[in-house]
Amino acid sequence: MQAFADAIAANLERPRPLLKQVVDHLASHYSVSRDELGAFFTGQLDALED
């Protein structure tokens, strides 16, 4: 059972591309441009809601 939980955790933690809808949401709600996304996530990720 632990192997299954580890496989799920690894799949959830893998990098994946941001959807256009996510980028559009961040741009409209947080005034973040595409070029600023990395810095936004680095500095603001902990403050965002789940």
Order of alpha helices (4+ residues) and beta strands (2+ residues): alpha-alpha-alpha
